[in-house]
Amino acid sequence: MQHQFKPVFSGFEHVKRYWDRQREIVVAKILPGEFYVTKQNESISTVLGSCISACIYDAKMGIGGMNHFMLPIKAGHADDFTDPLSCRYGNWAMEFLINEVLKNGGSKQNLRVKLFGGGKIISAMTDVGEGNIRFASQYLKQEGLTVESHDVGGPWPRKVLFNPTTGKAHVKKLRSMHNDTIKEREYRYLTEIEQQDAHTDIELF
């Protein structure tokens, strides 16, 4: 029987969704600079290197979402939310995500947060991941939001699968990579690891 996809919230029509036969659930796949919010029983997935994903949800209302940002802050033009690349930066990615959850029925006092990513996956690069971790932690503290669980840092890329209606997040550390073949920018690394899921450990957060 063919699965029927339910409509998404306005503004998320561009996000690619697919039916995961193994888990029997719809999965929305977000790329760097994207975020997704839902109140349906579906999961959100992404692959992280030095990037960060915040999973923010209202457990009582069963609504939440996940973002994926590459750098902490974009200086200047702070109110230019029309910039299609704005969510590549943590300050905008976090604000967009929280506002969208609240706009669609979440309450700030009920919000819970899980944080993933920020790995140092290419040793020759500056530790962008550590800066992303510091930014996310400081931002959430300023907003009065507590991180209930996290898996950040370390030398591994990660694949994250998060279900906002249940609050459950599964993380695969992608350890079986040939890091010596990666000599260009991180997006090339992410392109390669996204095709590989073998020999990984799955952890529940």
C-alpha positions in Angstrom: 0.0 0.0 0.0 1.4 3.4 -1.0 1.9 5.7 1.9 0.0 9.0 1.8 2.1 12.0 2.8 0.3 14.6 5.0 0.7 18.3 4.2 3.5 20.2 5.8 3.4 23.5 7.6 3.5 26.5 5.3 7.1 27.4 4.4 8.4 23.8 4.5 7.2 22.6 1.1 10.8 22.6 -0.3 12.1 20.0 2.3 12.5 16.6 0.8 10.5 13.8 2.6 10.5 10.1 2.0 9.0 6.9 3.4 11.4 4.9 5.5 10.3 1.3 5.0 12.6 0.0 7.8 11.2 2.3 10.4 7.7 2.7 8.8 7.7 6.4 9.1 7.9 9.5 7.0 11.4 11.2 7.2 12.1 14.8 6.4 15.7 15.3 5.3 17.2 18.7 6.0 20.4 20.1 4.5 22.9 22.6 5.9 21.1 25.9 6.3 17.6 24.3 6.5 15.2 23.6 9.4 11.9 21.7 9.7 9.0 21.8 12.1 6.2 19.4 12.4 3.4 18.1 14.7 2.9 14.9 12.7 4.4 11.5 13.7 7.4 11.8 11.4 11.1 12.0 11.8 13.7 14.6 10.7 17.2 13.5 9.6 20.5 15.2 8.8 24.2 14.5 8.7 26.5 16.6 10.8 30.2 17.3 10.7 31.3 20.4 12.5 27.8 21.7 12.1 25.2 21.8 14.9 21.6 20.6 15.0 19.3 21.7 17.8 16.2 19.6 18.3 13.6 21.7 20.0 10.2 20.4 20.9 7.1 20.9 23.2 6.5 17.5 24.7 3.0 18.4 25.9 1.8 19.6 22.5 3.7 17.1 20.4 5.3 19.7 18.1 8.9 20.5 17.4 11.7 20.6 14.9 15.4 20.5 14.0 17.8 22.9 12.4 21.3 22.5 10.8 23.7 25.5 11.0 27.3 25.8 9.8 28.6 28.9 11.6 27.6 30.6 14.8 26.7 34.2 13.9 26.3 36.3 10.7 27.3 39.9 11.6 25.1 42.7 10.3 21.8 42.7 8.6 20.3 41.0 11.7 16.8 41.7 10.6 17.2 40.5 7.0 15.2 37.3 7.4 14.5 37.2 3.7 18.1 36.1 3.0 17.8 32.4 1.8 21.2 31.6 3.3 20.5 33.1 6.7 19.8 29.7 8.5 23.3 28.7 7.8 24.1 30.8 10.8 23.3 29.8 14.3 21.7 33.0 15.5 19.1 32.9 12.8 18.7 29.2 12.7 17.9 29.1 16.4 15.5 32.0 16.2 13.7 30.7 13.2 13.2 27.3 14.7 12.0 28.5 18.1 9.6 31.0 16.5 8.1 28.4 14.2 7.5 26.0 17.0 5.8 28.7 19.1 3.8 30.0 16.1 2.4 26.5 15.5 1.2 25.8 19.0 4.2 25.3 21.2 4.7 27.1 24.5 8.1 28.4 25.5 7.9 27.2 29.1 7.4 23.6 27.8 10.3 23.6 25.3 12.9 20.9 25.6 16.2 20.8 23.7 18.6 18.2 22.4 21.9 19.2 20.8 24.1 17.3 18.4 27.2 17.8 16.2 30.1 20.1 16.5 32.7 17.4 15.6 36.3 18.2 14.6 36.3 15.9 11.6 39.2 17.4 9.6 42.2 17.8 11.8 43.8 20.5 9.6 40.8 22.8 9.9 40.2 25.3 12.6 37.9 23.9 15.3 34.7 25.3 13.8 32.7 22.6 15.7 33.9 23.9 19.1 32.8 27.4 18.3 29.4 26.1 17.2 29.0 24.2 20.5 29.9 27.3 22.5 27.5 29.4 20.6 24.6 27.0 20.9 25.1 26.5 24.6 25.3 30.2 25.2 22.3 31.0 23.0 20.1 28.5 24.8 21.2 29.7 28.2 20.3 33.3 27.3 16.9 32.1 26.1 16.3 30.2 29.4 16.2 26.8 27.6 17.8 23.8 29.2 19.6 21.1 27.1 18.2 17.8 28.4 20.6 15.7 26.4 23.4 16.1 23.9 26.1 14.4 21.9 28.6 17.0 20.7 32.3 17.3 19.9 34.7 14.4 19.2 36.3 13.4 15.8 33.1 11.9 14.3 30.5 13.0 11.8 27.0 12.0 12.9 23.7 11.1 11.4 20.8 12.3 13.5 17.2 11.1 13.3 14.7 13.0 15.5 11.0 12.6 16.1 9.5 15.8 17.5 6.2 14.2 18.6 8.0 11.6 20.9 11.2 13.6 21.6 13.3 10.6 20.7 16.6 11.1 18.9 18.8 8.4 17.4 22.4 9.2 16.6 24.8 7.2 14.5 28.5 8.1 14.8 30.0 7.4 11.4 33.4 6.0 12.4 34.3 4.0 9.3 35.4 6.9 7.2 38.7 7.3 5.2 39.5 10.7 6.6 42.8 10.9 4.7 40.9 11.1 1.4 39.2 14.3 2.5 41.3 17.3 1.7 38.8 19.9 0.5 36.1 21.8 2.3 33.6 20.2 4.7 30.7 20.1 2.3 32.7 17.5 0.2 33.1 15.4 3.3 29.4 15.6 4.1 28.5 14.6 0.5 30.6 11.5 0.8 29.6 10.4 4.3 25.9 10.9 3.6 26.1 7.9 1.3 27.6 5.6 4.0 25.8 4.2 6.9 27.7 1.0 7.4 29.7 0.0 10.6 28.1 2.6 12.8 26.9 2.7 16.4 23.4 3.9 17.2 22.7 5.7 20.4 19.4 6.9 21.8 19.0 10.4 23.3 
